[in-house]
Structure formats: C-alpha cells, structure tokens
C-alpha cells in the first residue's frame, strides 16, 4: 500500500494507515485506497452462467421485442458470431441482417 499523502475529504496532511483503512484524525474520514491493478474484469456469462467469448454462437431463450422497431426476435433464434462489448451484460450481434445489442441474460450458449 502506498503512503497516504492527504485526506481525500479535507485535504489535511495529518493522515495515517491503521492496518485496514486510511484515517484522517482531523475530520474523522476513513477510506480504502484502491489499487487499479487489482481491479477484476467482469466476465460475460449467459443465462446459465457459461462464459461467453467473441465469435460464439448463442440461442435466444425468450421472445424479445426490439425497441424502436416492430421486429420480434423469437425464442430459439440462433445468433452466430457474437461480439463482446465493454458492458459485460451485453453482446453485439446481427439478427436477420440488423445489428443489435442483446442482454446476456436472454441468451444461452
């Protein structure tokens, strides 16, 4: 853990690490310093908990209405060649020639 420079709440420099948290005795603020290298990446998973990868083929488990369109994606529709997005709960794909984003909770591998 790095040395504590100043309080994030009051900017006073009289701070210390008590073994589990950083503490500012001036204002009483306590905080945990997060190491950016320890951040865990979220993994895209289908409705059954199976990990999804770009290029996978999946099946839709529920009839889905497409927002802004009269199109309905029927249950059992096979979607080929999905692409993962920055959001682990969504995948980018093409269904019936239209590029759309689907929630992973409505898909199974």
Buried (B, 14 or more C-beta within 10 A) or exposed (E): EEEBEEBEEBEEEEBEEEEEEBBBEBBEBBBEEEEEEEEEEEEBBBBEEBEBEEEBEBBBBEEBEBEEEEEEBEEEBEBEEBBBBEEBEBBBBEBEEEEBEBEBEBBEB
